[in-house]
Amino acid sequence: MLFRPRLVIESTENTQFLNNQPPVAVEDVAGNTSSSGPIPFTVLAASPALPQPPLLPMGSGGQLLTNGAPAVERPIMSIAQTRIESKKSGTVTINGVLVAPGGAPIGGAGLQPTSTDIGDVDAVETALPVTATAADGSFAIPVRAAGAKRIRISFRPNPSAAETAVVSVLVRQQLRLSVKRSRSKLKRRGRLTISGRLTGAGAATNDAPVEINARVGRRWRAVGVVETNSRGVYKWRYRFVSVRRSKTFKFRALVRRSAAWPWPTEVGRTIKVRVTR
């Protein structure tokens, strides 16, 4: 029996033969010999390299950085103004820029603004629409100026991450306090009503304390305090009972600044009242 072994290596490419090599002799148990050849062999082509996934930027805590390009963990956010004043109710714009620590602008980053009314004890923080930065890193957030609001703008490196950049802006409408008198002249034991309206306080309009001052010598002294209603209207009444001679009195109304009141002291005009016997 003759054995004719063939050395075969499977191939997906081209097969070559060892034509110039000496034959291989094979002998069986009876002493018979046989040679084999040529011997086919296969050259395996190298497997094509598999595409590698892009390397995603990672934060210090191992979190993916996906918000904006270039994606950074702790950008620098700056705004043009930390306080914006408006003479009347309307829309104002908060302008700012978001950049990487090296100064490169971050485009396409989502920023979350929120708004909280100041001066209202029942105020809650309200989310405003998300704003995206432009290619140069700039952003513009429109806000309605009515009363006083604290606008907070935050950045997160990804939706589930903690805030890593925050700025705050006070948007405030200017106050106006009107003052008028019921009469300019009255007799002793007559009653005077001083009234007016506070505008521009927004959600803080209701129950705002209005102080009534009278001019005594060279100084103003508080003679009463009243609160505004939900429309900002106030009234203060006074009866002149201790007048012994004809005299002209000066009054004014004001709303004082306090820790819970985000406006400077607002003073209404001075009014005069002539009281005769």
C-alpha positions as CSV (number, residue, x, y, z in Angstrom):
1,M,0.0,0.0,0.0
2,L,1.3,3.3,-1.0
3,F,0.9,6.5,1.0
4,R,0.9,9.8,-0.8
5,P,0.7,12.4,1.9
6,R,0.0,15.9,0.9
7,L,0.9,18.9,3.0
8,V,-2.1,21.2,2.6
9,I,-2.8,24.5,4.4
10,E,-6.2,25.9,3.8
11,S,-6.1,29.3,2.2
12,T,-8.4,32.2,1.5
13,E,-5.8,33.7,-0.8
14,N,-3.5,32.1,-3.4
15,T,-1.9,28.6,-3.4
16,Q,1.7,28.1,-4.3
17,F,3.7,24.8,-4.9
18,L,7.3,23.8,-3.9
19,N,8.2,22.7,-7.4
20,N,11.9,23.2,-6.9
21,Q,12.2,21.2,-3.7
22,P,13.3,17.5,-3.6
23,P,10.5,14.9,-3.4
24,V,9.5,13.4,-0.1
25,A,9.9,9.6,0.1
26,V,7.3,7.5,1.9
27,E,7.9,3.8,2.7
28,D,5.3,1.3,3.8
29,V,5.7,-1.8,6.0
30,A,6.5,-4.0,3.0
31,G,9.4,-1.9,2.0
32,N,7.7,-0.2,-0.9
33,T,8.5,3.4,-1.4
34,S,6.9,6.2,-3.1
35,S,7.6,9.9,-3.4
36,S,5.2,12.8,-3.2
37,G,5.3,16.2,-4.9
38,P,4.8,18.8,-5.6
39,I,3.5,20.0,-2.2
40,P,0.9,22.7,-2.3
41,F,1.0,25.3,0.4
42,T,-0.9,28.4,1.2
43,V,0.1,32.0,2.0
44,L,-2.3,33.5,4.4
45,A,-3.1,37.1,3.9
46,A,-3.0,39.3,7.0
47,S,-6.4,40.0,8.4
48,P,-7.6,43.6,7.8
49,A,-7.3,45.8,10.8
50,L,-10.7,46.3,12.5
51,P,-11.8,50.0,12.9
52,Q,-11.1,51.3,16.4
53,P,-13.8,53.3,18.2
54,P,-13.0,56.9,18.7
55,L,-11.5,57.8,22.0
56,L,-14.1,59.8,24.0
57,P,-12.9,62.4,26.4
58,M,-13.2,61.4,30.1
59,G,-13.5,63.5,33.2
60,S,-11.5,63.1,36.4
61,G,-14.2,60.9,37.8
62,G,-14.3,58.6,34.8
63,Q,-17.4,60.2,33.3
64,L,-17.8,60.9,29.6
65,L,-17.5,64.5,28.6
66,T,-20.2,65.1,26.0
67,N,-21.5,68.7,26.4
68,G,-20.0,70.9,23.7
69,A,-16.9,70.9,21.6
70,P,-14.2,70.8,22.7
71,A,-15.6,68.7,25.6
72,V,-14.1,69.7,28.9
73,E,-15.0,68.9,32.5
74,R,-14.6,72.4,34.0
75,P,-15.1,75.2,31.5
76,I,-15.0,78.9,32.3
77,M,-18.3,80.7,32.0
78,S,-18.4,84.5,32.1
79,I,-21.2,87.1,31.7
80,A,-21.2,90.7,30.5
81,Q,-23.2,91.9,33.6
82,T,-24.0,90.5,37.0
83,R,-26.9,93.0,37.4
84,I,-29.3,94.2,34.7
85,E,-31.7,97.1,35.3
86,S,-34.8,97.7,33.3
87,K,-36.8,100.9,33.4
88,K,-40.1,99.1,32.6
89,S,-41.4,95.6,32.3
90,G,-40.1,93.9,29.2
91,T,-37.4,91.5,27.9
92,V,-33.7,91.9,28.6
93,T,-30.9,89.7,27.4
94,I,-28.1,88.0,29.4
95,N,-25.0,87.8,27.3
96,G,-22.0,85.6,28.1
97,V,-19.3,83.2,26.8
98,L,-18.2,79.7,27.6
99,V,-14.5,78.7,27.0
100,A,-12.1,75.9,27.9
101,P,-9.5,76.5,30.6
102,G,-7.0,77.3,27.8
103,G,-9.3,79.9,26.2
104,A,-10.7,77.9,23.3
105,P,-14.4,78.6,22.7
106,I,-16.8,75.8,23.4
107,G,-19.6,75.5,20.8
108,G,-22.8,73.6,21.0
109,A,-22.9,73.3,24.8
110,G,-26.2,73.2,26.5
111,L,-26.7,75.7,29.4
112,Q,-29.6,75.4,31.9
113,P,-30.9,78.8,33.2
114,T,-33.3,79.0,36.1
115,S,-35.3,81.9,37.5
116,T,-36.3,82.8,41.1
117,D,-38.4,85.8,42.1
118,I,-36.8,87.8,44.9
119,G,-38.8,89.5,47.6
120,D,-41.5,86.8,47.5
121,V,-41.3,84.4,50.4
122,D,-43.3,81.7,48.4
123,A,-41.0,81.9,45.3
124,V,-39.7,78.7,43.8
125,E,-36.9,78.2,41.3
126,T,-38.3,77.7,37.8
127,A,-36.4,76.2,34.9
128,L,-36.1,78.3,31.7
129,P,-35.5,76.8,28.2
130,V,-32.0,75.3,27.7
131,T,-29.7,77.6,25.7
132,A,-26.9,76.3,23.4
133,T,-23.6,78.2,22.9
134,A,-22.6,79.4,19.4
135,A,-19.5,78.2,17.6
136,D,-17.5,81.1,19.2
137,G,-18.7,80.0,22.7
138,S,-21.1,83.0,23.1
139,F,-24.7,82.7,24.4
140,A,-27.7,85.0,24.8
141,I,-30.5,84.3,27.2
142,P,-33.7,86.4,27.0
143,V,-35.4,87.0,30.3
144,R,-38.6,89.0,31.1
145,A,-37.8,91.8,33.5
146,A,-40.7,92.1,35.9
147,G,-39.9,92.7,39.5
148,A,-36.6,91.2,40.6
149,K,-35.3,87.8,39.6
150,R,-32.2,85.8,40.3
151,I,-31.2,84.1,37.1
152,R,-28.8,81.2,37.6
153,I,-27.0,79.6,34.6
154,S,-25.3,76.2,35.0
155,F,-23.2,73.9,32.9
156,R,-22.9,70.1,33.2
157,P,-20.2,68.0,31.4
158,N,-22.9,65.5,30.6
159,P,-26.6,65.3,31.5
160,S,-26.2,63.1,34.6
161,A,-23.1,64.9,36.0
162,A,-23.0,67.5,38.7
163,E,-22.7,71.2,37.8
164,T,-19.1,72.3,37.1
165,A,-19.7,76.0,36.1
166,V,-22.3,78.4,37.4
167,V,-23.0,82.1,37.1
168,S,-25.7,84.3,38.6
169,V,-27.4,87.5,37.3
170,L,-29.8,89.8,39.1
171,V,-32.4,91.1,36.7
172,R,-34.3,94.0,38.3
173,Q,-37.0,96.4,37.1
174,Q,-36.8,99.9,38.5
175,L,-39.3,100.8,41.2
176,R,-41.7,103.7,41.1
177,L,-43.6,105.0,44.1
178,S,-46.3,107.5,43.5
179,V,-47.6,109.8,46.3
180,K,-50.7,111.9,46.4
181,R,-52.8,113.7,49.1
182,S,-56.5,113.8,49.5
183,R,-56.5,117.6,50.3
184,S,-53.9,120.3,50.2
185,K,-55.7,122.4,52.8
186,L,-57.8,121.4,55.8
187,K,-58.8,122.7,59.2
188,R,-57.8,121.4,62.6
189,R,-59.2,118.0,63.4
190,G,-59.4,117.4,59.7
191,R,-58.4,114.0,58.2
192,L,-55.6,113.6,55.6
193,T,-55.2,110.6,53.3
194,I,-51.9,109.9,51.7
195,S,-52.1,107.3,49.0
196,G,-50.2,106.0,46.0
197,R,-49.0,103.0,44.2
198,L,-45.8,100.9,44.0
199,T,-44.9,99.6,40.6
200,G,-42.0,97.5,39.3
201,A,-41.9,95.1,42.3
202,G,-43.4,92.1,40.4
203,A,-44.1,89.1,42.6
204,A,-43.0,91.2,45.7
205,T,-45.7,93.8,45.2
206,N,-48.2,92.4,47.7
207,D,-47.6,93.4,51.3
208,A,-44.6,95.6,50.6
209,P,-44.1,98.0,53.6
210,V,-44.4,101.7,52.7
211,E,-43.1,104.1,55.4
212,I,-44.7,107.5,55.8
213,N,-42.4,110.3,56.9
214,A,-43.1,113.8,58.2
215,R,-40.6,116.7,58.3
216,V,-39.9,117.7,61.8
217,G,-37.4,120.6,61.9
218,R,-34.6,119.6,59.7
219,R,-35.2,115.8,59.8
220,W,-37.6,113.3,58.5
221,R,-39.3,111.1,61.0
222,A,-41.4,108.0,60.5
223,V,-45.0,108.6,61.5
224,G,-46.6,105.5,60.0
225,V,-46.2,102.3,58.0
226,V,-48.7,100.7,55.7
227,E,-48.6,97.7,53.3
228,T,-49.4,97.6,49.6
229,N,-52.2,95.3,48.3
230,S,-51.7,92.9,45.4
231,R,-51.9,95.8,42.9
232,G,-49.3,97.8,44.8
233,V,-51.8,100.4,46.2
234,Y,-51.4,101.8,49.7
235,K,-53.3,104.3,51.9
236,W,-52.4,106.1,55.1
237,R,-54.9,108.3,57.1
238,Y,-54.1,110.8,59.7
239,R,-56.2,113.3,61.8
240,F,-54.6,116.6,62.9
241,V,-55.8,117.1,66.5
242,S,-52.9,118.9,68.2
243,V,-52.5,121.8,65.9
244,R,-52.6,125.1,67.9
245,R,-51.8,127.4,65.0
246,S,-51.8,127.4,61.3
247,K,-48.9,125.4,59.8
248,T,-47.7,123.8,56.6
249,F,-46.7,120.1,57.0
250,K,-44.4,118.1,54.7
251,F,-44.8,114.4,54.1
252,R,-43.2,111.8,51.9
253,A,-43.6,108.0,51.4
254,L,-40.7,105.6,50.9
255,V,-39.9,101.9,50.6
256,R,-36.7,101.0,52.5
257,R,-34.0,98.6,51.3
258,S,-33.6,95.5,53.5
259,A,-32.0,92.1,53.3
260,A,-35.2,90.6,51.8
261,W,-35.8,93.6,49.5
262,P,-33.5,93.6,46.4
263,W,-33.9,97.3,45.5
264,P,-32.3,100.5,46.9
265,T,-34.5,102.7,49.0
266,E,-37.2,104.2,46.8
267,V,-38.5,107.7,47.9
268,G,-41.6,109.3,46.5
269,R,-42.1,113.0,46.0
270,T,-42.6,115.4,48.9
271,I,-46.1,116.7,49.4
272,K,-47.3,119.7,51.4
273,V,-50.5,120.1,53.5
274,R,-51.7,123.4,55.0
275,V,-53.6,123.0,58.3
276,T,-55.4,126.0,59.8
277,R,-57.4,126.5,63.0
